[in-house]
Amino acid sequence: MRHDHLLSAGQLTREDIEAVLDRAAELDADPDAAAGRYDDTLLALCFFEPSTRTKMSFDTAMKRLGGDTVDMGTVESSSVKKGESLADTVRVIEGYADGIVLRHPSEGAAKLASQFVDVPVVNAGDGAGQHPSQTLLDLYTMRERAGLDDLTVGIMGDLKYGRTVHSLASALTEFDARMHFVSPESLRLPRSVQFDLHDAGARLREHTDLDEVLPELDVLYVTRIQRERFPDENEYQKVAGQYRIDAETLEAARDDLTVMHPLPRVDEIAPDVDDSEYAAYFAQAHNGVPVRMALLDGLLAGDGAADDPVATDGGGR
């Protein structure tokens, strides 16, 4: 398989995912394994929304591969503030860099951008749409802690606006996984996402109460309520703080439960879970570096990367 861009988790087969995760494991064990491979490579970081983990881990990943990054900066300090279109922005940036990592508030923005450039585009989050590189590090964490087959996964929180949820659920259809979705009625998984999951043969159930399913779970993936996505602040206030887990909640869980969270968290996981055997979310964030190293190693490798899990047709320049 060869890809020009990584825009959604739906692009990735099980074979693709396992190849990226295997490469990430190699790089995790020996971060210098690919050092110097990309000495003349620049990666553009174009974040139209705030980011800590995704932006910094892509920056770190590129530099550990021997390359460097160029940062567009904030929207307020860029020509976007003057009304420049996304198409024009990425066309200009293509002249400066060998790949683009794009986060944008509009769903479909990464796909649009990919139509105007010949360098690889990685979708680092497009509104309530997709976040495929997050999914790869989520799967890497799950594989380390619980494996990826015969797995029962609970996904709790904002399922309507949570792009990490949409990507992860899509990718889990490539494995032997049972999915339980826990949310308020108003934040249920969108019908379009449900349709795609059913079409892919997913086994899923919906719940409004975590207690119904917690004892069955191998993995509990918690997400925050996406306040910035709500069109009405009053609607956000109705659901804020409804779904929260703490040490007492987890007394009903299996001893080997893995609790994950894409971060940042607000109040949905209490600090008393942090030092428990359940907590995997800080390790999950750490895993962003080796996984994104593996991803970039494939995308930027160019024409000589036929055996890489994800590779460009055109390659870096």
Rosetta blueprint (number, residue, H / E / L):
1 M L
2 R L
3 H L
4 D L
5 H L
6 L E
7 L L
8 S L
9 A H
10 G H
11 Q H
12 L L
13 T L
14 R H
15 E H
16 D H
17 I H
18 E H
19 A H
20 V H
21 L H
22 D H
23 R H
24 A H
25 A H
26 E H
27 L H
28 D H
29 A H
30 D L
31 P H
32 D H
33 A H
34 A H
35 A L
36 G L
37 R L
38 Y L
39 D L
40 D L
41 T L
42 L E
43 L E
44 A E
45 L E
46 C E
47 F E
48 F L
49 E L
50 P L
51 S L
52 T L
53 R H
54 T H
55 K H
56 M H
57 S H
58 F H
59 D H
60 T H
61 A H
62 M H
63 K H
64 R H
65 L L
66 G L
67 G L
68 D E
69 T E
70 V E
71 D E
72 M L
73 G L
74 T L
75 V H
76 E H
77 S H
78 S L
79 S H
80 V H
81 K H
82 K H
83 G L
84 E L
85 S L
86 L H
87 A H
88 D H
89 T H
90 V H
91 R H
92 V H
93 I H
94 E H
95 G L
96 Y L
97 A L
98 D L
99 G E
100 I E
101 V E
102 L E
103 R E
104 H E
105 P L
106 S L
107 E L
108 G L
109 A H
110 A H
111 K H
112 L H
113 A H
114 S H
115 Q L
116 F L
117 V L
118 D L
119 V L
120 P L
121 V E
122 V E
123 N E
124 A E
125 G E
126 D E
127 G L
128 A L
129 G L
130 Q L
131 H L
132 P H
133 S H
134 Q H
135 T H
136 L H
137 L H
138 D H
139 L H
140 Y H
141 T H
142 M H
143 R H
144 E H
145 R H
146 A L
147 G L
148 L L
149 D L
150 D L
151 L E
152 T E
153 V E
154 G E
155 I E
156 M E
157 G L
158 D L
159 L L
160 K L
161 Y L
162 G L
163 R H
164 T H
165 V H
166 H H
167 S H
168 L H
169 A H
170 S H
171 A H
172 L H
173 T L
174 E L
175 F L
176 D L
177 A E
178 R E
179 M E
180 H E
181 F E
182 V E
183 S L
184 P L
185 E H
186 S H
187 L H
188 R L
189 L L
190 P L
191 R H
192 S H
193 V H
194 Q H
195 F H
196 D H
197 L H
198 H H
199 D H
200 A L
201 G L
202 A L
203 R E
204 L E
205 R E
206 E E
207 H E
208 T L
209 D L
210 L H
211 D H
212 E H
213 V L
214 L H
215 P H
216 E H
217 L L
218 D L
219 V E
220 L E
221 Y E
222 V E
223 T L
224 R L
225 I L
226 Q L
227 R H
228 E H
229 R H
230 F L
231 P L
232 D L
233 E H
234 N H
235 E H
236 Y H
237 Q H
238 K H
239 V H
240 A L
241 G L
242 Q L
243 Y L
244 R L
245 I E
246 D L
247 A L
248 E L
249 T H
250 L H
251 E H
252 A H
253 A L
254 R L
255 D L
256 D L
257 L L
258 T E
259 V E
260 M E
261 H L
262 P L
263 L L
264 P L
265 R L
266 V L
267 D L
268 E L
269 I E
270 A L
271 P H
272 D H
273 V H
274 D L
275 D L
276 S L
277 E L
278 Y L
279 A E
280 A L
281 Y H
282 F H
283 A H
284 Q H
285 A H
286 H H
287 N L
288 G H
289 V H
290 P H
291 V H
292 R H
293 M H
294 A H
295 L H
296 L H
297 D H
298 G H
299 L H
300 L L
301 A L
302 G H
303 D H
304 G H
305 A L
306 A L
307 D L
308 D L
309 P L
310 V L
311 A L
312 T L
313 D L
314 G L
315 G L
316 G L
317 R L
